[in-house]
């Protein structure tokens, strides 16, 4: 059988296994193993499958994932997100929809010390939703705002999304993390702008709060966020200046936040146990996903599908931006059904060689790839952030949470278009890094 035909059959087999309910990692690993066996030999397939899991877990860069996850867990335990929310509430209270704006700003702040979008959304949901409900905010607007703000945890470094992307395509994780800073800040500002426009058009969505906050109170509130700012500057500043690697930065950040939690006397034995348990759970999930994708990519390489597809698309007489737009539309569609990391491991073995053939910068593509996957976090029917919010806002119908989040997909698409037109938004800071 022709290798390309075998590759197509193997790809359909992988999707069939997914439809039948097999975990993504196992479906990719099994399909990859059988494909390598068919196209090469059993003696070639067995070592690939046996070594890959160990090889992925043994990568120095893989250690970033549990360390970044620990940062988020310790930040949550130390009460930093509550402090962020209260501080931004005082500074943004007079904005239309001030509590919502404070929620988005606090999500951006928490994202700077947490690598998980779902964790950011879940943490903010338990804190911000009761406050917005107390001040008669529209449940639809409140839950949609929290779900959208939570997606910033997937873009603003330290981001697990960039780490997984870097591991899968063998790009500098440090540059990817730094590349997410300006787009992350731009998206947070765009989310606030969408919120303000909605409230301006319909003031009943978010009643104005009458109490005022003096400048003295605002300045005094800043003392509650210095720990978060200090950790972010140490972690990202150290990576940017070349003082230490992303893995060392993760270890530094986790240690600092552990010390902060101890000093604040917020870290109990139960908190520590739950933090470790969640870190191990997510880290192992990512490990198996990356390992499965690696075995599957070996099979695809033997089938020559990625190379042949890249050559075919490159030979088409169409603008490379049309091809890029089509890829992003596919990501947007897939995001409605598949979580972001799974989408990466399923698509990048085929898509990334095509992106290189078209001459796009891999760091630039990493940023817009993560952005489009962010849209999937708040797009029904599988938007994970929407279900995370549903857990803390049990009185709001799921369809209202979906409807509240949809307007925030618009700024994600706008930022993607802007970065495509002006790639320096993503590439400026990585280009200035000290290495």
Buried (B, 14 or more C-beta within 10 A) or exposed (E): EEBEEBBEBBBEBBEEBBEEEBBBBEBBBBBBBBBBBBBBEEEEBEEBBEBBBEEBBEBEBBBBBBBBBBBBBBBBBBBBBBBBBBBBBBBBBEBBBBBBBBBBBBBBBBBBBBBBBBBBBBBBBBBBBEBBBEEEBBBBBBBBBBBBBBBBBBBBBBBBBBBBBBBBBEBBBBBBBBBBBBBBBBBBBBBBEBBBEBBEEEEEBBBEEEEEBEEEEBEEBEEBBEBBBEBBEBBBEBBBEEEBBBBBBBBBBBBBBBBBBBEBEBBEEEBBEBBBEBBEEBBBBBBBBBBBBBBBBBBBBBBBBBBBBBEEBEEEEEEBEEBBBEBBEBBBEBBEBBBBBBBBBBBBBBBBBBBBBBEBBBBBBBBBBBBBBBBBBBBBEBBBBBBBBBEBBEEBEBEBBBBBBBBBBEBBBBBBEBBBEEBEBBBBBBEEBEE
